[in-house]
Amino acid sequence: MDVAGARGHVVLLHGLGRSPASLKFAECRLRHAGFSTLNIGYPSRHAPLETLAEMVAEQVPARLPGRVHFLTHSMGGIVLRQVLKTNRPQNLGRVVMLGPPNRGSRLATRLKDGWIYRSIMGPAGQQIGSDRDSVPNVLGAVDFELGVIAGTNAIDPCRLLVPGDGDGKVGVDETRVEGMTDWLCLPRGHAFLIIDPTVIDQAIHFFRVGRFAHPHATAKPSRPTRPDLSAVARSAKVEGPSPPARA
């Protein structure tokens, strides 16, 4: 993390079954906006959430000048909530979560008993369901500045298993959590939230002022923003074929 001349520091946390490569587009855009970044990797499919949180906490610098913000995707938001329960940085700044299953994932609940899902998604995949005793629901309300962006463009085949509005993997209502500062819906799919310029620019706006730019974001565009498909291709090449479902 290069802190020289930075306007702030942002730690990035990927989702279940992904890697830091999935957040490269967001990382580059944050750096262009003047932030220093730390794109953390962790073995999301090979350990329970509590262990993953400890691994992540060990990689966050203990002392940095200024505040440290966090940008998370999908289950990365749940990992961070676990981190902040036990290892909160003293200089914690603001947090933006993209498509987080903050109330648990109905998709994970439907798939968790299948051997394919269990073998691919590992222990953490069993902990993020929508039942009352799942980790997201046990963690409870947040007590830090949190902005949540939910996707509403269900272009994923998994949308057939998730009732209601959502991004194809996480329902809009599942992204909410008590205590959050701001909440925004954008017409993007789950995987495209992390490679869309509008989404990342909204995150940057929240880091700077503590809220999203709602008038601009909620205006219905005449033409949808085209995602960076080259970034998708690069991410897929690094990460390999996508598993049946991610939360």
C-alpha positions as semicolon CSV with decimal commas, in nm:
position;residue;x (nm);y (nm);z (nm)
1;M;0,000;0,000;0,000
2;D;0,163;0,321;-0,122
3;V;0,042;0,597;0,112
4;A;0,253;0,882;-0,022
5;G;0,028;1,166;-0,128
6;A;-0,287;0,956;-0,094
7;R;-0,624;1,116;-0,015
8;G;-0,717;0,812;0,190
9;H;-0,672;0,437;0,212
10;V;-0,913;0,170;0,086
11;V;-0,893;-0,201;0,167
12;L;-1,072;-0,423;-0,087
13;L;-1,227;-0,762;-0,001
14;H;-1,352;-0,999;-0,271
15;G;-1,644;-1,240;-0,244
16;L;-1,689;-1,614;-0,213
17;G;-1,501;-1,817;-0,472
18;R;-1,325;-1,512;-0,613
19;S;-0,981;-1,356;-0,582
20;P;-0,824;-1,009;-0,566
21;A;-0,819;-1,012;-0,947
22;S;-1,196;-0,964;-0,946
23;L;-1,151;-0,621;-0,784
24;K;-0,868;-0,495;-1,007
25;F;-1,099;-0,261;-1,199
26;A;-1,227;-0,106;-0,876
27;E;-0,874;-0,084;-0,739
28;C;-0,748;0,103;-1,046
29;R;-1,039;0,347;-1,033
30;L;-0,980;0,413;-0,663
31;R;-0,613;0,484;-0,725
32;H;-0,700;0,717;-1,011
33;A;-0,924;0,904;-0,764
34;G;-0,626;0,951;-0,532
35;F;-0,669;0,666;-0,282
36;S;-0,402;0,419;-0,183
37;T;-0,532;0,061;-0,195
38;L;-0,476;-0,279;-0,041
39;N;-0,647;-0,562;-0,233
40;I;-0,655;-0,851;0,014
41;G;-0,682;-1,216;-0,084
42;Y;-0,810;-1,492;0,144
43;P;-0,909;-1,861;0,089
44;S;-1,283;-1,796;0,085
45;R;-1,380;-2,157;0,004
46;H;-1,152;-2,333;0,251
47;A;-1,233;-2,202;0,600
48;P;-1,527;-2,083;0,811
49;L;-1,606;-1,713;0,827
50;E;-1,451;-1,667;1,171
51;T;-1,116;-1,801;1,048
52;L;-1,134;-1,597;0,728
53;A;-1,194;-1,284;0,935
54;E;-0,881;-1,354;1,139
55;M;-0,679;-1,400;0,818
56;V;-0,805;-1,071;0,680
57;A;-0,745;-0,883;1,007
58;E;-0,382;-0,995;1,005
59;Q;-0,332;-0,832;0,664
60;V;-0,479;-0,492;0,750
61;P;-0,198;-0,251;0,848
62;A;-0,219;-0,166;1,217
63;R;-0,110;0,195;1,173
64;L;-0,172;0,423;0,880
65;P;-0,202;0,802;0,870
66;G;-0,563;0,900;0,828
67;R;-0,867;0,676;0,811
68;V;-0,889;0,335;0,647
69;H;-1,199;0,271;0,433
70;F;-1,323;-0,067;0,306
71;L;-1,482;-0,172;-0,024
72;T;-1,630;-0,521;-0,028
73;H;-1,812;-0,743;-0,274
74;S;-2,071;-1,005;-0,184
75;M;-1,957;-1,230;0,105
76;G;-1,658;-1,001;0,156
77;G;-1,900;-0,772;0,337
78;I;-1,988;-1,046;0,585
79;V;-1,621;-1,124;0,640
80;L;-1,564;-0,755;0,715
81;R;-1,855;-0,739;0,960
82;Q;-1,695;-1,031;1,144
83;V;-1,355;-0,855;1,138
84;L;-1,501;-0,534;1,283
85;K;-1,664;-0,725;1,569
86;T;-1,329;-0,849;1,698
87;N;-1,044;-0,657;1,529
88;R;-1,172;-0,311;1,445
89;P;-0,900;-0,068;1,331
90;Q;-0,876;0,238;1,553
91;N;-0,874;0,458;1,244
92;L;-1,173;0,291;1,074
93;G;-1,321;0,513;0,807
94;R;-1,624;0,441;0,588
95;V;-1,739;0,113;0,437
96;V;-1,910;0,044;0,105
97;M;-2,054;-0,301;0,038
98;L;-2,154;-0,415;-0,312
99;G;-2,424;-0,683;-0,323
100;P;-2,371;-0,812;0,034
101;P;-2,600;-1,084;0,178
102;N;-2,638;-0,886;0,500
103;R;-2,959;-1,068;0,592
104;G;-2,830;-1,399;0,469
105;S;-2,870;-1,553;0,126
106;R;-3,183;-1,745;0,027
107;L;-2,985;-1,885;-0,262
108;A;-2,726;-2,030;-0,023
109;T;-3,004;-2,177;0,189
110;R;-3,156;-2,351;-0,113
111;L;-2,825;-2,491;-0,235
112;K;-2,630;-2,565;0,083
113;D;-2,744;-2,928;0,118
114;G;-2,632;-3,020;-0,232
115;W;-2,294;-3,194;-0,251
116;I;-2,179;-2,981;-0,546
117;Y;-2,240;-2,658;-0,356
118;R;-2,084;-2,796;-0,038
119;S;-1,773;-2,917;-0,218
120;I;-1,722;-2,596;-0,415
121;M;-1,824;-2,327;-0,166
122;G;-1,678;-2,485;0,145
123;P;-1,751;-2,405;0,513
124;A;-1,827;-2,035;0,464
125;G;-2,089;-2,119;0,204
126;Q;-2,277;-2,309;0,474
127;Q;-2,276;-2,011;0,708
128;I;-2,434;-1,739;0,493
129;G;-2,788;-1,872;0,459
130;S;-3,103;-1,678;0,544
131;D;-3,189;-1,875;0,860
132;R;-3,189;-1,697;1,195
133;D;-2,869;-1,856;1,322
134;S;-2,664;-1,782;1,010
135;V;-2,356;-1,565;1,062
136;P;-2,496;-1,257;0,880
137;N;-2,806;-1,255;1,102
138;V;-2,622;-1,331;1,426
139;L;-2,379;-1,042;1,367
140;G;-2,666;-0,796;1,414
141;A;-2,670;-0,422;1,351
142;V;-2,368;-0,227;1,231
143;D;-2,223;0,068;1,424
144;F;-1,999;0,224;1,161
145;E;-2,054;0,441;0,852
146;L;-2,185;0,198;0,593
147;G;-2,314;0,250;0,242
148;V;-2,472;-0,047;0,063
149;I;-2,524;-0,078;-0,312
150;A;-2,773;-0,341;-0,429
151;G;-2,804;-0,465;-0,786
152;T;-3,142;-0,496;-0,959
153;N;-3,047;-0,649;-1,292
154;A;-3,088;-1,027;-1,255
155;I;-2,904;-1,154;-1,561
156;D;-2,768;-1,460;-1,380
157;P;-2,927;-1,807;-1,430
158;C;-2,947;-1,833;-1,051
159;R;-3,219;-1,565;-1,059
160;L;-3,468;-1,849;-1,110
161;L;-3,386;-1,968;-0,757
162;V;-3,405;-1,624;-0,591
163;P;-3,757;-1,479;-0,561
164;G;-3,811;-1,105;-0,582
165;D;-3,588;-0,826;-0,708
166;G;-3,214;-0,874;-0,696
167;D;-2,888;-0,896;-0,883
168;G;-2,922;-1,264;-0,976
169;K;-2,757;-1,399;-0,661
170;V;-2,846;-1,163;-0,376
171;G;-3,194;-1,023;-0,328
172;V;-3,237;-0,647;-0,288
173;D;-3,393;-0,695;0,056
174;E;-3,105;-0,922;0,162
175;T;-2,851;-0,640;0,127
176;R;-3,005;-0,425;0,400
177;V;-2,875;-0,421;0,756
178;E;-2,983;-0,225;1,061
179;G;-2,764;0,078;1,127
180;M;-2,646;0,137;0,771
181;T;-2,591;0,500;0,674
182;D;-2,708;0,495;0,311
183;W;-2,852;0,247;0,063
184;L;-2,868;0,260;-0,316
185;C;-3,009;0,038;-0,590
186;L;-2,850;0,033;-0,935
187;P;-2,953;-0,174;-1,240
188;R;-2,653;-0,406;-1,240
189;G;-2,599;-0,779;-1,202
190;H;-2,403;-0,933;-0,915
191;A;-2,079;-0,988;-1,109
192;F;-2,103;-0,651;-1,288
193;L;-2,123;-0,443;-0,970
194;I;-1,744;-0,463;-0,935
195;I;-1,659;-0,362;-1,292
196;D;-1,908;-0,084;-1,352
197;P;-1,773;0,275;-1,348
198;T;-2,096;0,421;-1,208
199;V;-2,096;0,178;-0,915
200;I;-1,732;0,241;-0,823
201;D;-1,775;0,617;-0,860
202;Q;-2,067;0,599;-0,617
203;A;-1,839;0,416;-0,372
204;I;-1,576;0,689;-0,411
205;H;-1,841;0,955;-0,349
206;F;-1,945;0,779;-0,027
207;F;-1,585;0,756;0,092
208;R;-1,546;1,129;0,040
209;V;-1,874;1,269;0,178
210;G;-2,048;0,985;0,365
211;R;-2,345;0,942;0,130
212;F;-2,425;0,835;-0,224
213;A;-2,506;1,076;-0,507
214;H;-2,873;0,978;-0,524
215;P;-3,013;1,232;-0,775
216;H;-2,757;1,128;-1,039
217;A;-2,777;0,757;-0,959
218;T;-3,154;0,722;-0,956
219;A;-3,214;0,910;-1,280
220;K;-3,320;0,653;-1,538
221;P;-3,051;0,644;-1,810
222;S;-3,159;0,651;-2,173
223;R;-2,897;0,389;-2,247
224;P;-2,758;0,143;-1,991
225;T;-2,392;0,170;-1,899
226;R;-2,188;-0,091;-2,080
227;P;-1,976;-0,297;-1,840
228;D;-1,606;-0,343;-1,902
229;L;-1,624;-0,687;-2,066
230;S;-1,247;-0,703;-2,102
231;A;-1,222;-0,685;-1,723
232;V;-1,469;-0,973;-1,697
233;A;-1,261;-1,179;-1,939
234;R;-0,938;-1,108;-1,752
235;S;-1,100;-1,196;-1,420
236;A;-1,243;-1,521;-1,559
237;K;-0,905;-1,616;-1,705
238;V;-0,736;-1,567;-1,368
239;E;-1,005;-1,728;-1,156
240;G;-1,111;-2,013;-1,382
241;P;-1,468;-2,122;-1,453
242;S;-1,738;-1,975;-1,232
243;P;-1,894;-2,211;-0,973
244;P;-2,271;-2,266;-0,979
245;A;-2,345;-1,996;-0,727
246;R;-2,171;-1,733;-0,522
247;A;-2,303;-1,533;-0,236
